[in-house]
Amino acid sequence: MLTKRHAAAAAILGLVALAPGTALAYVGPGAGLSAIGTFLALLAACVLAVVGFIWYPVKRLLGGKSRSAQRRDDASDAETGRRTTGRQ
């Protein structure tokens, strides 16, 4: 349980962490490019997560046939010798 004392301590810690200070540091081109690359990789991972977890299930719901129905159709085509893709 958070008490008022814990909440106050967390608020003070948060304000101290966000307080601007002078940073006497140099970020070279290698570290800068690494930071940019890391940010782009994180952005790409988030986009792919959205595509994987949201778009594909929605696409499958709207697409009509499920994978099991498609497999059944493919199996029946294989038994009869019909080809559904490629040249006839």
VEXPADO-66214 format. One record per residue (C-alpha): residue in three letters; x negated, y negated, z. Coordinates in steps of 0.1 Angstrom, whole numbers, plus 5000, padded with zeros to 4 digits. Example, Ala and Ser with C-alpha at 12.3 -4.5 7.8 and 13.67 -1.06 7.14 Angstrom:
BEGIN
+------+------+------+------+
: type :    u :    v :    w :
+------+------+------+------+
:  ALA : 4877 : 5045 : 5078 :
:  SER : 4863 : 5011 : 5071 :
+------+------+------+------+
***
This chain:
BEGIN
+------+------+------+------+
: type :    u :    v :    w :
+------+------+------+------+
:  MET : 5000 : 5000 : 5000 :
:  LEU : 4988 : 4965 : 4992 :
:  THR : 4990 : 4941 : 5020 :
:  LYS : 4989 : 4904 : 5017 :
:  ARG : 4952 : 4905 : 5027 :
:  HIS : 4944 : 4930 : 4998 :
:  ALA : 4964 : 4909 : 4974 :
:  ALA : 4945 : 4877 : 4984 :
:  ALA : 4912 : 4894 : 4982 :
:  ALA : 4920 : 4907 : 4947 :
:  ALA : 4931 : 4872 : 4936 :
:  ILE : 4899 : 4856 : 4949 :
:  LEU : 4878 : 4883 : 4932 :
:  GLY : 4897 : 4878 : 4899 :
:  LEU : 4891 : 4840 : 4901 :
:  VAL : 4854 : 4844 : 4908 :
:  ALA : 4851 : 4868 : 4879 :
:  LEU : 4868 : 4844 : 4856 :
:  ALA : 4849 : 4813 : 4868 :
:  PRO : 4826 : 4800 : 4841 :
:  GLY : 4789 : 4799 : 4848 :
:  THR : 4758 : 4790 : 4830 :
:  ALA : 4743 : 4820 : 4813 :
:  LEU : 4707 : 4815 : 4804 :
:  ALA : 4706 : 4844 : 4779 :
:  TYR : 4698 : 4849 : 4743 :
:  VAL : 4719 : 4873 : 4722 :
:  GLY : 4697 : 4884 : 4693 :
:  PRO : 4710 : 4895 : 4659 :
:  GLY : 4708 : 4932 : 4668 :
:  ALA : 4729 : 4929 : 4699 :
:  GLY : 4754 : 4906 : 4681 :
:  LEU : 4758 : 4930 : 4652 :
:  SER : 4762 : 4958 : 4677 :
:  ALA : 4789 : 4939 : 4695 :
:  ILE : 4807 : 4931 : 4662 :
:  GLY : 4805 : 4967 : 4651 :
:  THR : 4818 : 4980 : 4684 :
:  PHE : 4848 : 4956 : 4682 :
:  LEU : 4856 : 4967 : 4646 :
:  ALA : 4854 : 5003 : 4656 :
:  LEU : 4877 : 4997 : 4685 :
:  LEU : 4901 : 4979 : 4662 :
:  ALA : 4900 : 5007 : 4637 :
:  ALA : 4906 : 5033 : 4664 :
:  CYS : 4937 : 5014 : 4676 :
:  VAL : 4951 : 5011 : 4641 :
:  LEU : 4945 : 5048 : 4635 :
:  ALA : 4962 : 5057 : 4668 :
:  VAL : 4992 : 5037 : 4657 :
:  VAL : 4993 : 5054 : 4623 :
:  GLY : 4988 : 5089 : 4639 :
:  PHE : 5013 : 5086 : 4667 :
:  ILE : 5040 : 5064 : 4652 :
:  TRP : 5039 : 5064 : 4614 :
:  TYR : 5035 : 5101 : 4606 :
:  PRO : 5064 : 5112 : 4629 :
:  VAL : 5086 : 5085 : 4615 :
:  LYS : 5076 : 5094 : 4580 :
:  ARG : 5084 : 5130 : 4587 :
:  LEU : 5118 : 5122 : 4601 :
:  LEU : 5126 : 5101 : 4571 :
:  GLY : 5110 : 5124 : 4546 :
:  GLY : 5137 : 5150 : 4545 :
:  LYS : 5120 : 5184 : 4544 :
:  SER : 5101 : 5196 : 4575 :
:  ARG : 5069 : 5216 : 4572 :
:  SER : 5086 : 5248 : 4580 :
:  ALA : 5112 : 5243 : 4552 :
:  GLN : 5084 : 5234 : 4528 :
:  ARG : 5065 : 5266 : 4538 :
:  ARG : 5097 : 5287 : 4533 :
:  ASP : 5101 : 5272 : 4498 :
:  ASP : 5064 : 5278 : 4490 :
:  ALA : 5067 : 5314 : 4502 :
:  SER : 5098 : 5321 : 4481 :
:  ASP : 5081 : 5305 : 4451 :
:  ALA : 5051 : 5327 : 4456 :
:  GLU : 5073 : 5358 : 4458 :
:  THR : 5091 : 5350 : 4426 :
:  GLY : 5059 : 5338 : 4408 :
:  ARG : 5070 : 5303 : 4402 :
:  ARG : 5045 : 5274 : 4405 :
:  THR : 5058 : 5241 : 4418 :
:  THR : 5026 : 5221 : 4413 :
:  GLY : 5000 : 5219 : 4386 :
:  ARG : 5004 : 5229 : 4350 :
:  GLN : 5029 : 5256 : 4341 :
+------+------+------+------+
***
